[in-house]
Amino acid sequence: MTFVSALADACSVDWHRYQSDCYLFINVTDNWANAKESCKQQKAHLVRIDDAGIDNFLRTTMKTKGMYLIWTGANDIDTEGVYVWEDNGARVNYSDWGENSPTNRTADQDCVIFAVRRAWMDKKCTKYYKYACQKTNQTIDDRNADDQVSVTASGVQQTTTSDDAEQTARSGDSEQTTSPDDAEQTTRSGDAEQTTSSTESPTLRCFCCSRNNVTQLTGEKKQQIISELKKELFVVKANTSASRRKLISVNDSRPSSVAIGSLGCFLLVLVLGFIVVPDLIDLGRFLSRLAAANP
């Protein structure tokens, strides 16, 4: 008889696995406090870098996603100069500070970012950076106390039973059945048969929904958000810098601009000196003779 210890190798969708943890890279910017809360809603925390291996993993993964600066959980908010991790309060033992870091230029540079090219740096917690969440990938036994794993002639069989769902998996015939209260799904690899039935429409789960602790957005709420975004993005054209620049004269020190301006001034003086001024002199003489002829 063979005993199998099953480990949940796969992380959730969009999460990346490294050793026993899963990492979610958020490609939007936010301040440190909001980033921390966002990870908390994902049942995770801001990344904790305990060794060079995690350091290299973050650097490699961030490059593939075009991310170069992210918030970490390291901070010295409570005690200046004493950096701890936000998830467990433990002091930072491993570090990879960049040159001249931490700077501590001001008392509010309390949060640490991870830079792909310049390692760690301390920044103001109110600044906006992208971030990554981290959580431990639990074993199958930890996920549900009622899980049972046994070995049969056909292969490994796992049965999961809870209040609202029952799941059976067999490695021999690749059969998986899930039957919650509102949906049932059966997948068979042998005959490529798939059946799905549900009494509820599927719910689209997005990052903004989970961040605001809601499962879905109603049509009315979507329209409200769109209207608010339109108001924030609306710009009066007359107030733009481009329109204002058209109303003022800006000094241009480029040699070509100086040459053109000088040529224009020369032509203006030439016209005034050789055409307008002589005509004015002749007009004055004519008026003088006219006045003398008619005393």
C-alpha positions as CSV (number, residue, x, y, z in Angstrom):
1,M,0.0,0.0,0.0
2,T,1.2,3.5,-0.9
3,F,0.5,6.6,1.1
4,V,0.3,9.9,-0.7
5,S,0.8,13.3,0.8
6,A,-1.0,15.7,-1.6
7,L,0.1,19.3,-1.8
8,A,-1.9,21.9,-3.6
9,D,0.7,22.8,-6.2
10,A,-1.4,25.2,-8.2
11,C,-2.2,28.7,-7.0
12,S,-5.4,30.6,-7.9
13,V,-5.8,32.2,-11.3
14,D,-3.4,35.1,-11.9
15,W,-1.4,34.1,-8.8
16,H,2.3,33.0,-9.2
17,R,3.7,30.2,-7.1
18,Y,7.2,30.4,-5.4
19,Q,8.0,27.7,-2.9
20,S,5.0,27.4,-0.5
21,D,3.6,30.9,-1.2
22,C,1.4,32.4,-3.9
23,Y,2.0,36.0,-5.3
24,L,-0.4,38.3,-7.0
25,F,1.1,41.2,-8.9
26,I,-1.2,44.3,-9.1
27,N,-0.4,46.4,-12.1
28,V,-2.2,49.5,-10.9
29,T,-0.8,52.1,-8.5
30,D,-2.0,53.0,-5.1
31,N,-0.7,54.3,-1.8
32,W,0.8,51.9,0.8
33,A,-2.2,51.8,3.1
34,N,-4.7,51.1,0.3
35,A,-2.4,48.5,-1.2
36,K,-2.2,46.8,2.2
37,E,-6.0,46.8,2.6
38,S,-6.4,45.5,-1.0
39,C,-4.1,42.5,-0.2
40,K,-6.0,41.9,3.1
41,Q,-9.2,41.6,1.1
42,Q,-7.5,38.9,-0.9
43,K,-6.7,37.1,2.4
44,A,-3.1,38.0,1.8
45,H,-0.5,40.7,2.7
46,L,2.0,42.9,1.0
47,V,5.1,40.9,-0.1
48,R,7.6,39.9,2.6
49,I,11.1,39.4,1.3
50,D,12.9,37.0,3.7
51,D,15.8,35.9,1.5
52,A,17.6,36.4,-1.8
53,G,15.5,33.7,-3.5
54,I,12.3,35.7,-3.1
55,D,14.2,38.8,-4.1
56,N,15.2,37.2,-7.4
57,F,11.8,35.7,-7.9
58,L,10.1,39.1,-7.6
59,R,12.7,40.8,-9.9
60,T,12.3,38.1,-12.6
61,T,8.4,38.1,-12.5
62,M,8.1,41.9,-12.4
63,K,10.3,42.2,-15.6
64,T,7.9,39.9,-17.5
65,K,5.0,42.1,-16.4
66,G,6.6,45.4,-17.1
67,M,6.6,46.4,-13.4
68,Y,9.7,48.1,-12.0
69,L,8.6,49.5,-8.6
70,I,6.3,47.8,-6.1
71,W,5.3,48.4,-2.5
72,T,6.5,45.8,0.1
73,G,5.3,45.1,3.6
74,A,8.4,46.6,5.2
75,N,8.0,49.8,7.1
76,D,9.2,51.8,10.1
77,I,5.9,53.6,10.8
78,D,5.9,52.8,14.5
79,T,9.6,53.3,15.3
80,E,11.8,55.4,13.1
81,G,14.7,53.4,11.7
82,V,13.3,50.0,12.9
83,Y,11.8,48.2,9.9
84,V,9.2,45.5,10.4
85,W,6.9,43.5,8.2
86,E,3.3,44.5,8.2
87,D,1.8,41.0,8.2
88,N,3.4,39.7,11.4
89,G,5.3,42.6,12.9
90,A,8.6,40.8,12.7
91,R,11.8,42.8,12.3
92,V,13.3,42.9,8.8
93,N,16.4,40.6,8.9
94,Y,17.2,40.1,5.3
95,S,17.5,43.4,3.3
96,D,18.8,44.5,-0.1
97,W,18.9,48.3,0.2
98,G,20.0,50.3,-2.7
99,E,22.8,52.9,-2.6
100,N,22.3,55.6,0.0
101,S,19.1,53.8,1.2
102,P,17.3,54.1,3.5
103,T,17.6,57.8,3.2
104,N,15.2,58.9,6.0
105,R,15.3,62.4,4.5
106,T,12.0,63.2,6.2
107,A,10.2,61.5,9.1
108,D,7.4,60.3,6.8
109,Q,9.6,58.2,4.5
110,D,8.3,55.1,6.4
111,C,7.4,52.6,3.7
112,V,9.7,50.5,1.5
113,I,9.5,49.8,-2.2
114,F,11.2,47.1,-4.2
115,A,12.9,48.4,-7.3
116,V,14.0,46.0,-10.1
117,R,17.2,47.9,-10.8
118,R,18.0,49.7,-7.6
119,A,16.8,47.2,-4.9
120,W,15.0,48.6,-1.8
121,M,14.3,52.2,-1.2
122,D,12.2,54.0,1.5
123,K,9.5,56.3,0.3
124,K,6.6,58.3,1.7
125,C,3.6,56.0,2.3
126,T,1.3,58.4,0.5
127,K,3.1,58.0,-2.8
128,Y,1.5,55.8,-5.5
129,Y,3.2,52.6,-6.7
130,K,2.2,49.2,-8.0
131,Y,2.3,46.4,-5.5
132,A,2.2,42.6,-5.0
133,C,0.2,40.5,-2.5
134,Q,1.5,37.3,-0.9
135,K,-0.3,34.4,0.8
136,T,0.7,30.9,2.0
137,N,-0.5,28.1,-0.3
138,Q,-2.1,25.6,2.1
139,T,-2.0,21.8,1.7
140,I,-5.1,20.0,0.8
141,D,-5.4,18.7,4.4
142,D,-5.3,22.2,5.8
143,R,-8.1,23.5,3.5
144,N,-10.8,21.2,4.9
145,A,-10.7,19.1,8.0
146,D,-13.1,16.6,6.4
147,D,-10.9,15.9,3.4
148,Q,-10.0,12.2,3.0
149,V,-7.2,10.8,0.8
150,S,-7.0,7.1,0.0
151,V,-5.3,4.8,-2.4
152,T,-7.4,2.3,-4.5
153,A,-6.6,0.0,-7.3
154,S,-7.7,2.6,-9.8
155,G,-5.5,5.3,-8.4
156,V,-5.6,8.1,-5.8
157,Q,-9.1,9.1,-4.6
158,Q,-9.9,12.3,-2.8
159,T,-13.3,13.1,-1.3
160,T,-14.1,16.6,0.1
161,T,-17.3,17.2,1.9
162,S,-18.6,20.4,3.4
163,D,-22.0,22.0,4.2
164,D,-22.6,23.2,0.7
165,A,-20.5,21.1,-1.6
166,E,-19.1,17.6,-2.3
167,Q,-16.1,17.0,-4.5
168,T,-14.6,13.7,-5.7
169,A,-11.4,13.3,-7.7
170,R,-10.0,10.1,-9.1
171,S,-6.5,10.0,-10.7
172,G,-7.2,6.7,-12.5
173,D,-10.1,7.8,-14.6
174,S,-9.8,11.6,-14.2
175,E,-13.3,12.0,-13.0
176,Q,-14.3,15.1,-11.1
177,T,-17.7,16.0,-9.7
178,T,-18.7,19.2,-7.9
179,S,-22.3,19.7,-6.7
180,P,-23.0,22.9,-4.7
181,D,-26.5,24.1,-3.9
182,D,-26.9,26.1,-7.0
183,A,-24.8,24.4,-9.6
184,E,-23.4,21.0,-10.7
185,Q,-20.5,20.4,-13.0
186,T,-19.1,17.1,-14.3
187,T,-15.9,16.7,-16.3
188,R,-14.7,13.4,-17.8
189,S,-11.3,13.3,-19.6
190,G,-12.0,9.9,-21.2
191,D,-15.0,10.8,-23.3
192,A,-14.5,14.6,-23.2
193,E,-17.9,15.1,-21.8
194,Q,-18.8,18.3,-19.9
195,T,-22.1,19.3,-18.4
196,T,-22.9,22.5,-16.5
197,S,-26.2,23.5,-15.0
198,S,-26.9,26.4,-12.8
199,T,-29.9,28.3,-11.4
200,E,-27.9,31.5,-11.1
201,S,-26.2,33.6,-13.7
202,P,-22.4,33.6,-13.4
203,T,-20.9,36.5,-11.4
204,L,-18.0,38.4,-12.9
205,R,-15.4,38.9,-10.2
206,C,-13.0,41.7,-10.9
207,F,-10.2,43.3,-8.9
208,C,-12.2,46.5,-8.2
209,C,-15.2,44.4,-6.9
210,S,-13.1,42.4,-4.5
211,R,-11.3,45.5,-3.4
212,N,-14.6,47.2,-2.4
213,N,-15.9,44.0,-0.8
214,V,-18.7,43.4,-3.3
215,T,-19.4,40.4,-5.5
216,Q,-20.8,42.3,-8.5
217,L,-21.9,45.7,-9.7
218,T,-25.5,46.5,-10.7
219,G,-26.2,48.3,-13.9
220,E,-27.3,51.4,-12.0
221,K,-24.0,51.3,-10.0
222,K,-22.0,51.0,-13.2
223,Q,-23.7,54.0,-14.7
224,Q,-23.0,56.0,-11.6
225,I,-19.4,55.1,-11.7
226,I,-19.2,56.0,-15.4
227,S,-20.8,59.4,-14.7
228,E,-18.4,60.1,-11.9
229,L,-15.5,59.2,-14.1
230,K,-16.8,61.4,-16.9
231,K,-17.0,64.3,-14.4
232,E,-13.4,63.7,-13.2
233,L,-12.0,63.4,-16.8
234,F,-13.9,66.4,-18.2
235,V,-11.6,69.3,-19.1
236,V,-12.5,72.7,-20.3
237,K,-10.5,73.2,-23.5
238,A,-10.0,76.9,-22.8
239,N,-8.3,76.1,-19.5
240,T,-5.7,73.7,-21.0
241,S,-2.1,74.8,-21.1
242,A,-2.0,74.4,-24.9
243,S,-4.8,76.9,-25.3
244,R,-3.3,79.3,-22.8
245,R,0.1,79.2,-24.6
246,K,-1.6,80.4,-27.7
247,L,-2.6,83.7,-26.0
248,I,0.9,84.7,-24.7
249,S,4.2,85.4,-26.4
250,V,6.9,82.9,-25.3
251,N,10.6,83.7,-25.6
252,D,12.2,81.3,-28.1
253,S,16.0,81.2,-28.0
254,R,16.6,78.9,-30.9
255,P,19.1,80.3,-33.5
256,S,16.6,79.8,-36.3
257,S,13.9,81.7,-34.4
258,V,16.3,84.5,-33.5
259,A,17.4,84.8,-37.2
260,I,13.8,84.9,-38.5
261,G,12.9,87.5,-35.9
262,S,15.9,89.7,-36.8
263,L,15.1,89.5,-40.5
264,G,11.5,90.6,-39.8
265,C,12.7,93.6,-37.8
266,F,15.1,94.5,-40.6
267,L,12.4,94.4,-43.3
268,L,10.1,96.4,-41.1
269,V,12.7,99.2,-40.6
270,L,13.5,99.1,-44.4
271,V,9.9,99.6,-45.3
272,L,9.4,102.4,-42.9
273,G,12.7,104.1,-43.8
274,F,12.5,104.0,-47.6
275,I,8.7,104.0,-48.3
276,V,6.6,105.4,-45.5
277,V,9.0,108.2,-44.2
278,P,9.6,109.8,-47.7
279,D,5.9,109.7,-48.4
280,L,5.2,111.5,-45.1
281,I,7.8,114.1,-46.0
282,D,6.3,114.7,-49.4
283,L,2.8,115.0,-47.8
284,G,4.1,117.6,-45.4
285,R,5.6,119.7,-48.2
286,F,2.4,119.5,-50.3
287,L,0.3,120.7,-47.4
288,S,2.8,123.6,-46.8
289,R,2.5,124.7,-50.4
290,L,-1.2,124.4,-50.3
291,A,-1.4,126.5,-47.3
292,A,0.9,129.2,-48.9
293,A,-1.2,129.3,-52.0
294,N,-4.4,129.9,-50.1
295,P,-3.6,132.5,-47.4
